[in-house]
Amino acid sequence: MTFTLQSTDPQSRARAGLMQTAHGQIQTPIFMPVGTVGSVKGVHFRELREEVKAQIILGNTYHLYLRPGTEVLQQAGGLHRFIGWERPILTDSGGFQVFSLTGIRKLREEGCEFRSHIDGSKHFFTPENVIDTERAIGADIMMAFDECPPGTATYDYARRSLDLTHRWLARCFARYHDTTPLYGYHQSLFPIVQGCVYPDLRRESAEYVQQFNADGYAIGGLAVGEPAEKMYEMIDIVTDILPKDRPRYLMGVGTPQNILEGIARGVDMFDCVMPTRNGRNAMLFTKNGVLNMRNAKWRTDFSPIDENGPCSLDRVTTRAYLHHLFKAGELLAMQIASIHNLSFYLWLVGEARAHILEGDFTAWKDSMLPKLSQRL
């Protein structure tokens, strides 16, 4: 994988770049739709290509390991062939999912024992078998196995967690170098910078991960309960240290405002379930603010969702009709809203990229932020 830095905003750390992977090029900054089990909820790949214009999607190691399982994926020739997606894929390591299983998981030096949320069966993840699973999935970009502490973790807990994550990271890279891709193309492994909300731990982690000379670096353990201001402070600390010539990926973040603030701080890649999850719950993001499509005010509003919106559904679907679909409990409502939100997120990072290249990103961002949070 290669990364070419094309432009940097003169008033911030915002960057525009190009990533080249075995399955295609990615223009950064970029938002990646979350396809946890090999599908982006409620959105067909045709819409992902033509309406959303997704350049890369995510799969999740924890979920794909449980279903359909690595044996099925290997027989299919990897996740790309299994789902019929020819563009790049990134896989999370499952570390965050393990974190969310508090009460049914046990951490120790060797790895993490957990019970499946599906049937309660017992499983054990180690840095080594997670890399093996990600090899079987065949993603272009793989995440190292880590522990994701809660945003409210004490310093002592965050210290122990970071030390464990760093020891696991060394084992991940040892396994990565001892194995080869299964499907004939290169796979990159990104370390994850942890450290909770403690500046010294974040600095230590950002410096530690560089020894692995990775193709890119991720920032994890944010947007997990800490205040937004703390998140931005941690991003600033980390991006100031990480190599300038490699992409930076902020994991699981977030709102449109979070994304613009992250771009301003030098982040190149984002993912979040918010566009589809909120869409399924009738919340639409637009460049002028947020719409709750269950609100009675839309019942007789026959204007388009967004007459200048980024996807064709915005221009042909009225607000009244989408309101009706949600009130009637129709699945089509969730599909339209999910496609709209994903299209908007891809439009947003595309506009950010264009303004970075033009040299006026900061002024554009400052004009956008107040509008994005309005309730319409």
HELIX and SHEET records of a PDB file:
HELIX    1   1 PHE A   45  GLU A   47  1                                   3    
HELIX    2   2 LEU A   48  VAL A   52  3                                   5    
HELIX    3   3 THR A   61  LEU A   66  1                                   6    
HELIX    4   4 THR A   70  ALA A   76  1                                   7    
HELIX    5   5 LEU A   79  ILE A   83  1                                   5    
HELIX    6   6 GLY A   95  SER A  100  1                                   6    
HELIX    7   7 PRO A  127  ILE A  137  1                                  11    
HELIX    8   8 TYR A  155  ASP A  178  1                                  24    
HELIX    9   9 PRO A  199  TYR A  208  1                                  10    
HELIX   10  10 VAL A  209  PHE A  212  5                                   4    
HELIX   11  11 ALA A  228  ILE A  241  1                                  14    
HELIX   12  12 PRO A  256  ALA A  264  1                                   9    
HELIX   13  13 MET A  274  ARG A  280  1                                   7    
HELIX   14  14 ALA A  296  TRP A  298  5                                   3    
HELIX   15  15 SER A  312  VAL A  316  1                                   5    
HELIX   16  16 ARG A  319  ALA A  328  1                                  10    
HELIX   17  17 LEU A  331  GLU A  358  1                                  28    
HELIX   18  18 PHE A  361  LEU A  372  1                                  12    
SHEET    1   A 3 THR A   2  THR A   8  0                                        
SHEET    2   A 3 ARG A  15  THR A  21 -1                                        
SHEET    3   A 3 GLY A  24  THR A  28 -1                                        
SHEET    1   B 5 ILE A  30  MET A  32  0                                        
SHEET    2   B 5 MET A 269  ASP A 271  1                                        
SHEET    3   B 5 ARG A 248  LEU A 250  1                                        
SHEET    4   B 5 TYR A 217  ILE A 219  1                                        
SHEET    5   B 5 ILE A 192  VAL A 193  1                                        
SHEET    1   C 4 ILE A  57  ASN A  60  0                                        
SHEET    2   C 4 ILE A  89  ASP A  92  1                                        
SHEET    3   C 4 ILE A 141  MET A 143  1                                        
SHEET    4   C 4 SER A 188  PHE A 190  1                                        
SHEET    1   D 3 ARG A 105  LEU A 107  0                                        
SHEET    2   D 3 CYS A 112  ARG A 115 -1                                        
SHEET    3   D 3 LYS A 122  PHE A 125 -1                                        
SHEET    1   E 2 MET A 283  THR A 286  0                                        
SHEET    2   E 2 GLY A 289  ASN A 292 -1                                        
END                                                                             
